[in-house]
Structure formats: structure tokens, C-alpha cells
Amino acid sequence: MVLHQYLLDSARQFPEKTALKYNNQSFSYSTVRQRAGRLALFLAQHGLERGDRVAIYLENSPESVYSIFGTLEAGGCFVVINPSTKADRLRFILQHSGARFLICDISRRELVENAVADIIGKPDIIYCGEGEDKNLKLEEIIDRDFETDLSIPLDIDLAALIYTSGSTAEPKGVTLTHRNMVTAAEAITSYIENRPDDIILNVLPLSFDYGLYQVLMAFKAGCTLVLHKGFSFPGEILRIIKEEKITGLPVVPTMLSILFHLRGIDSQELSSVRYVTSTGAAVPESFFPRIKKIFPRARIFSMYGLTECKRVSYLPPELIDVKPGSVGIPMPGTEVFIVDKNDRILPPGKTGQLVVRGGTVMQGYWRDPEGTAKVLKPGRYPWEKVLYTGDLFMMDEDGCLYFISRMDDLIKSRGERVSPKTIENALYGLEGVQAVRVSGVSDEIIGNAIKAEIVLREGYRLRKKDVIAYCRSVLEDIMVPRIIKFVRELPMTVTGKIRRNESNDDSSKIASN
């Protein structure tokens, strides 16, 4: 099966049903299918061949959805680029991916032209949005009929290139086939139990695979997807949940932290939400009671994944109280094991690197055989590659997984290795803490002193000695921070993760309200 079949099937089964809502506008499945189909015909008529890349540099919008499915139907491979991406990074992605077309908003015309100025074989640009322009316009394309033949892809053909955040190096292009992405979508919708009457709110960027899959899974199940540009105004998100009667809410832990601290949140009527999913980082145990209180009817799914294989595990809602620190069991169709530094499989209770096998594992990094060889290694069968995640995990006797740390995040202090995530999760249990980042600071005597940077909820005051006393009551001595720093904000990625290896002066932050 190919990925765009989801749209074709839902448009056939639910032609007049609302597929998308955006800025008080509604778009039926038949409308989305027609517009994506016209774009597909245009791309094919203008030279797009099977496997060619189409870069999509747009905000969350109906146009971004048309572009994804139009590219797939034309036999191409889409590359969604975060709309906050600056010229240098945009230039790298366009050149590295060899994009044949670029679809972008006309408001970014100057930035785009600067980015493509010195690219050899620069992409053809399709603009969208209001404004005078003699170039190709998406609005004109999706309003016209074209006659040409489409290249029908196979499920082993590339469907997407997803570029990793690349906060400390050039981003890597994760290559995913139709089969990879269909396998992931089928597995996730099966355990979440998506159904046609679901109304899913997506505020996550489509360049983030977690946000992208909300579109794919909604269209697979024939749901309604409410698209929003971001999470900058959490009060607006609450309004949408209530007015649209949202049933599915995908979030990341930092979003939950912000919601918890909104004034009057506990008195809001949010009972329409039947499930809340979270990934990007393990949900701190202290968050679960608040989620249950705010969303009283919701089933909670704490999940773990990485772009290289989309999703690895989920914690069944009935285990939230039994194993609150776990990210759960492998999702359907996925097998995992934990190995030591010599690749020997470890028994339950031992910590080592998590390895993943299954149909969701990427094909490799685009044009990076050395990088690919480091993470994809021979598996059980001669033709198989398994994914070495670079994450330290422990598995218990029941097969539930516990995230310990990124292998390169561990702090060596007093001769022992300490997981910053363990300390951060503990600090989230301290009343008034909205966000926290733990790191190591070089120390001549103990190797690294543990430092905790803390963003406090508005109106709260804590003293450093109070934080240390609390940590001593809940953590081993080796994990108690020696340095406490209260900050107004912490640097964040566009996907809502706190940047661990970046100074606290980045323009993208999580701040106290």
C-alpha cells in the first residue's frame, strides 16, 4: 500500500465529510483530494519523476497538506521544512536533498531567493499566498485541470525525507519509504483506536514527524483534523478544544507544563478529549495526576520514538498508575532489545543501548553512508538492518521499557554516571517548577558538578536551599545538584524539546507565564 491511498480511500468513503479545519475554514475530503490531485498532475506535467524531492516550506495550513499528498500522488518524495528555518539551513536542505520543486509562502520570497541564489540545479519555486507575482502560484494550480500520466509509486519507493534538528551539526535526512510510514501509521492508530468520529487537534509543526503523522493517521481513519500554527497562545488552544469538541490531543511534555499553569485550567470543560498522547521526552510521573484532572475522560498514552523509526513504544493507559516511569511496551510490529557495548543482549534490569527492529526502521540517512553505517547494523537475517538508537534503556521483567538517557548526555560525577533525565523528572515533582534542564559543569575534584536550571511558574518563589533539600529527600546523594540557577526561560527546539547542549540565549525559549 502507498501512503496517499489514505486520502483516496477517505475521499471515496466520506466525500463531504470535513477533513480539515483551519482558521474557521472547513475543507471536505473531496476538496482536499481534488486539490492534491491537481497539484500532482501539475508536478508530473512539469517534469517531476518518481522519487524526485519536493520541498514544502509552509506553516501548518491546508496548502501544506495539499502539497504533501500531491507530491505523493505524483510519485515524488516530500521534504517538509520548518517555517522558522533561516536562509543558511534552508539552502543546505534544498541542496542536500536535491529538491526538484520548492513550495513556499510568498511572504518569504526574499529569504527564499537568497537561499537558492547559488544552488546548482536550483528548484522550481511555487509560491502561495496573497501578492503580485509572475511566478507559479499554488492557488492557480489547484484551481485548474491538467492532463498527464502519473508515475505510480511502489511501497518500497521513498515517500519522505525528514531532516533531524541538527542542533550541534548539519541536519541528517532520514529516508522513509511508503512501507515504513504505512507500517507506523497502522500500528499507532491501532493502539490509540482512532475512528472516523475523532476530531484531532494538531499544533505541532508538520516538519516534526509527530505532527506530520497526525495528518496521515487522521486521513487513514477518516477523522477531522483541526490544524493550528503553533502553541504560542495556550489560551487559544483551550478555546479550540472546547469549541471544536476535540477528542484527540497530541502534545509534548513542555506543552503540558504550560497548560498546567494556566489560570483557571482546572475549571475548564475539557471532557470531549478521549485521548492524550505525549512523546519527544518521557512524561514526568508528577504530570499524570494533573492530566487526569484536566482531561477527566482521556486515556493517556506516554510514548517513545525517534525520527529514524517513527515510534518504538507506548505505555497502555491501564498501566499509567502501575508503571508511571515507563515508556511502555514495543508497539505492534516492532521488536526491541537492549545490548551492552559488545552487542550482547542484556537481561531485564540491566541498562544498555536500545536496538529496534521492524518495518518502521528507516532506509538510512540521505547521502550519508558513514552516518548510516553507525546506526543501521546487520540484524537477524542477511538482508535486515536494525537501528541502534543511541539511547540508554532498562527493561523490566514484564517487558516495559524505561528511558535512562541519551548515551552522550550522561554526566560523570564522582566517578559515577548520572542521568540528567532522572533528576529533571524528580524536580518536576516540586510545586512551582514549570521547566528544568540538568547538565554537568566541569569540576577539578569530582569531574562534573550537577547543575539545575529552573523556570518557575509565575507567582512562585523558591530558594536554592529549598530545591536542594527537596532533591535530597527524593534522590540519591550522587544525583543532588550542587548548582541551582533560576532562569526566566530555557532554549527550545521547534518541536518543544528543551535544548540540552545550548547556552541560554537562543531565540526559541520556554518561558514562565
Secondary structure, DSSP 8 states (H G I E B T S, - for coil): --TTHHHHHHHHHSTTSEEEEETTEEEEHHHHHHHHHHHHHHHHHTT--TT-EEEEE--SSHHHHHHHHHHHHTT-EEEE--TT--HHHHHHHHHHHT-SEEEEEGGGHHHHHHHHTT-TT--EEEEESSS--SSEEHHHHTTS----------TTSEEEEEE---SSS---EEEEEHHHHHHHHHHHHHHHT--TT-EEEE-S-TTSHHHHHHHHHHHHHT-EEEE-S-SS-HHHHHHHHHHHT--EEEE-HHHHHHHHTSTTGGGS--TT--EEEE-SS---TTHHHHHHHHSTT-EEEEEE--TTTS--EEE-GGGTTTSTT--BEE-TTEEEEEE-TT--B--TT-EEEEEEEETTS--EETT-HHHHHHHEEE-SSTT-EEEEEEEEEEE-TTS-EEEEEETTT-EEETTEEE-HHHHHHHHTTSTTEEEEEEEEEEETTTEEEEEEEEEE-TT----HHHHHHHHHHHS-GGGS-SEEEE-SEEEB-TTS-B-SSS-TT-SSEEE--
